[in-house]
Amino acid sequence: MPARMGLIIVTAMMSLVLLGGSCAPAPGFDKQLKSVVRPYRFSIAGWEFRAIPAEVGRWLFRGSQKANDEVNLVSEYFATVGQIKSLKTEIEAVKKGDKAGDLAALQTKLEELQEQRAANDETVEGIIARQIKDTLVEQGIYNPVVVWKVSFPPLVFRLEPPPNLLVVSPRERIESMREIPLQSAISRDEMEAIEAEVDKLNVSSLVVGLGGFATYPSVVSNESDLQFTLNTVAEEWLHQYLAFKPLGFRYLLDLSGISRDYEIATMNETLAGMVGKEIGAIVYEKYYAQPENQPAPAAQPGFDFNRAMREIRRAVDQYLAQGEIKTAEEFMEQKRQYLAGKGYYIRKLNQAYFAFHGTYADMPTSISPIGVEMKELRQQSVSLKEFLETVSEMTRRQELKEALGGESSQ
């Protein structure tokens, strides 16, 4: 018990450092920004001080007990998640008058399903954590600090609504200059009020809903499907793993504002995302890929959303490079409405939107070549472990280019 508790505490402190740093000094701006977000700010320290003792208590009383028919239990849990999402959509439609229905009965049913889900949260968390940990071990991925085959950080997470994230970008370029976690329960009206006040500081802002958050234990949305959840649990653990590696340390410096490096942020996020998806896919295929669980083939749309987003991003970058800020902002709003007409609703499309989503180089909102380079290096790597270890030791983008050049020349 003392060793396990020590790992929990050490990793918790690391996550506080990783996520709790302030940005580069700009006293006037930061003072005004702090005043805007103060009522809504998510306290990472408060979360840790509540979560760590609770996690220790869980470990003490849970032990190694396993549920019967774990795969079926997890599948039923996520079936309930899907029912909850559908019911919420129906309730909203009834409230807006778009659909007839007994609102009280629907609300009662929703509460019953939410209670059913909550009753199984802890059991499902334990099952998924074991499955992902076992898969990491099968891949030879144990810990970032020693050669011993000891898993670290311990893989624990909570299925609950993650905090939101306020992303702030300069108006004249696409770059994340501040990222501030906000409470998960804020309403859309509150989000838009926060953004309106922050934008008065002559910046671009956006409140983003997160699928996961790398506190310790990490927080993963309890409203997502099984595949997304597996990917996200693995990805958030990888962020904790990378915090102990050179790449993750440089990312820590970026997050804290000590040494800003957008390419390092992109490499870190892309690496965690790629490896997380690969681990998640292995777990899903091993445990849950029954014929009845296979998703139906997606219809091939006539509209290419990914291509459209890349074209929008390139045009925005060009406008901003020419100093045409207002033109770029008007263009993004026009394109947001255009995308909505194609069935792709984006609440707010601005510099902050691209600054946040652009750090994921394998996403359509990014025009960074890092995504292509990382995929190429993964193809050249003999294993997922080698790929992770190679990139996690890097401290600058040039090393990624050199790794590709070295491999290609052999």
Number of C-alpha atoms within 10 A of each C-alpha: 8 7 8 13 17 11 14 23 17 12 22 23 15 17 23 17 15 22 19 18 16 15 19 16 10 8 9 8 12 16 10 13 19 13 11 17 18 10 10 17 19 19 14 18 16 9 14 19 12 11 19 17 14 12 17 16 11 12 14 12 9 13 8 9 9 11 12 8 8 16 15 11 16 20 16 14 21 20 14 17 21 16 15 20 14 12 17 15 12 18 22 13 14 16 13 10 10 10 11 12 14 9 14 10 11 16 14 11 14 19 13 13 17 15 12 14 21 16 12 14 17 15 18 23 17 20 17 23 19 14 18 23 23 16 17 20 15 10 14 14 20 22 20 19 12 10 8 8 11 14 16 20 22 21 22 20 26 23 21 17 19 25 26 24 22 23 24 27 25 19 21 20 20 22 22 26 19 21 20 21 23 24 16 17 12 13 10 11 9 13 17 16 13 19 21 15 16 23 18 10 14 13 17 26 31 28 24 20 15 16 21 24 26 22 27 30 24 25 23 26 21 20 18 17 15 21 16 17 21 25 24 27 31 26 28 27 26 25 24 27 21 26 22 18 19 16 21 26 19 23 28 25 18 23 26 20 17 15 14 19 17 19 19 24 23 23 28 26 21 23 28 25 22 22 20 23 20 17 24 25 17 19 22 18 13 12 12 19 14 10 7 8 9 10 8 7 6 6 6 7 7 7 11 10 16 13 12 14 19 16 15 18 23 13 15 24 20 14 19 19 12 11 14 14 18 13 12 24 19 12 17 20 14 12 17 20 17 13 17 12 10 13 11 12 13 12 15 17 19 23 30 28 24 22 25 23 17 25 26 25 26 23 16 18 25 23 21 17 10 22 21 13 17 22 16 12 21 21 12 15 15 10 13 19 15 16 19 19 15 16 24 23 15 20 19 16 16 10 14 19 14 11 16 16 12 10 11 10 6 5
